[in-house]
């Protein structure tokens, strides 16, 4: 089991563009959470998906949206990119919210 | 407001010395508390959670509800403990998000 995988590892976009980040959860996990980690800060919760539905959302604008597929993999979409969206985006999976979260290596997004 | 604070961005200790990483929180209710660790070039991973009351890699953390603190302690620091440490909390239902603190970078000097 490779654990949680994320793609791509790095990405460079320009302001106004749209981006899609992908996450495959650890085998046996059905819950996926997304976090944004700006430089020098702790991860900030974006949203969580379970049974293909957004179950909980953090304080992020509607430009941030997501999706979970029947195989439990997930996508994070960010529209109308801003310079401030530059960050490391982490995906974490668990069997349920109450179980231990396992983190992926992250996708580093740079918006120019 | 739900919040986690870690007052020290950087902490340096000598090998063999005791180490304490501070964490304070604000939460209306009884949260679950966690410590996560990120070693160099590795993924963020759970170190311990207060509900399990385990000692992992010699680290322990005591929840002090009166002071709303969850400090991480180890009696004798090792060089391999050098890492970034994040304190985090969540509610006890399946619908509660995890809130992380800003992190403390621990450097153990040989």
Interface residues (C-beta under 8 A of the other chain):
Chain A: X3 X4 X33 X35 X40 X41 X42 X43 X44 X45 X48 X50 X55 X56 X57 X58 X90 X96 X97 X98 X100 X101 X102 X103 X104 X105 X106
Chain B: X4 X9 X43 X44 X45 X46 X49 X86 X88 X90 X92 X93 X94 X95 X96 X97 X98 X99 X100 X101 X102 X103
